Amino acid sequence: MSLVALVALAAALVLATLPATASAGSEPTAFASAYHRCKGIVDAGPTGMDPADVKNLRARKVSCKRARRVARRWLRPFGSEIVGELKVFGPWKCADYTTRHTHVRCKARGGKRVRFYLG
């Protein structure tokens, strides 16, 4: 095999792998493994906290629409169960960590995660 044929074969193999690597990275950001930012919720409702704005909303393997729905559900005073330090509703288990703001971390099966804080 000549050198020219060998270089042509190597170039063909490289070009054949390019579309496969490009399509692997074209996964929608709503379901990627890293957290992505979502639009927050202004005045999320009567929570007893003022202000009740959901800020810095982040989601992993969940759409932003679902992440906002989880945040609103966490804010409801009724309709969820308290298990230890977790608030449980549907498949979601949420824990809040209060420092200067109330930080909330929710998770469900399959690596689904939602994070936000009230402020």
C-alpha positions in Angstrom: 0.0 0.0 0.0 1.4 3.3 -1.0 1.8 6.3 1.4 -0.8 8.3 -0.5 -3.4 5.5 -0.2 -2.6 5.1 3.5 -3.1 8.9 4.1 -6.4 8.8 2.1 -7.6 5.9 4.1 -6.8 7.6 7.4 -8.5 10.8 6.3 -11.6 8.8 5.3 -11.7 7.2 8.7 -11.4 10.6 10.5 -14.2 12.0 8.4 -16.4 9.0 9.0 -16.2 9.5 12.8 -16.9 13.3 12.7 -20.7 13.1 12.3 -21.0 10.5 15.1 -19.1 12.7 17.6 -21.1 15.8 16.6 -24.5 14.0 17.0 -23.5 12.7 20.5 -23.1 16.3 21.7 -26.4 17.5 20.2 -28.5 16.2 23.1 -31.0 18.9 24.2 -29.7 21.0 27.1 -32.9 20.3 29.1 -31.8 16.7 29.5 -28.0 17.0 29.7 -26.2 15.7 32.7 -25.0 19.1 33.9 -27.2 21.7 35.6 -28.6 24.4 33.3 -30.2 27.7 34.3 -33.9 28.3 34.1 -36.0 31.4 34.4 -37.0 32.1 38.1 -40.5 32.7 39.5 -41.4 36.2 40.6 -43.8 36.3 43.6 -44.4 32.5 43.7 -47.5 32.9 45.9 -48.6 33.1 49.6 -45.8 31.3 51.4 -45.4 33.3 54.6 -42.0 34.4 53.3 -41.4 37.8 51.9 -40.2 38.0 49.2 -41.2 34.6 47.8 -39.2 34.8 44.6 -37.6 31.7 43.3 -34.2 32.6 42.1 -31.2 30.8 40.6 -33.4 28.0 39.4 -31.2 25.2 38.0 -32.3 21.8 36.6 -30.5 18.6 35.6 -32.2 16.0 33.4 -35.4 18.0 33.7 -37.0 20.7 31.5 -37.3 24.2 32.9 -41.1 23.9 32.8 -40.9 20.9 35.1 -38.3 22.6 37.3 -40.7 25.6 37.9 -43.5 23.2 38.6 -41.4 21.4 41.2 -40.5 24.8 42.8 -44.2 25.8 43.0 -45.2 22.5 44.4 -42.5 22.8 47.1 -43.9 26.2 48.1 -47.4 24.9 48.7 -48.2 24.6 52.3 -50.3 21.4 51.9 -50.3 18.4 49.6 -46.9 17.0 50.5 -45.6 14.7 53.2 -42.8 15.6 55.6 -40.4 12.6 56.2 -37.6 13.5 58.6 -36.1 16.6 57.1 -37.4 16.0 53.6 -40.6 17.3 51.9 -41.9 14.5 49.7 -44.5 15.0 46.9 -44.9 12.6 44.0 -41.4 11.2 43.0 -39.7 14.3 44.4 -37.8 14.6 47.7 -36.7 18.1 48.7 -34.5 19.3 51.4 -34.0 22.9 52.4 -30.8 24.4 53.8 -31.3 27.8 55.4 -28.4 30.2 55.6 -29.1 33.8 54.5 -31.6 32.5 52.0 -33.6 29.3 51.9 -31.7 27.0 49.5 -33.8 24.0 48.3 -32.4 20.9 46.6 -34.9 18.4 45.1 -34.2 15.1 43.5 -36.1 12.2 41.9 -35.1 8.9 40.3 -32.9 8.8 37.2 -30.6 11.6 38.3 -33.3 14.3 38.0 -32.4 17.3 40.1 -33.8 20.8 40.8 -32.1 23.5 42.8 -33.2 27.0 43.7 -33.4 29.5 46.6 -36.0 31.9 47.9 -35.0 35.5 48.1 
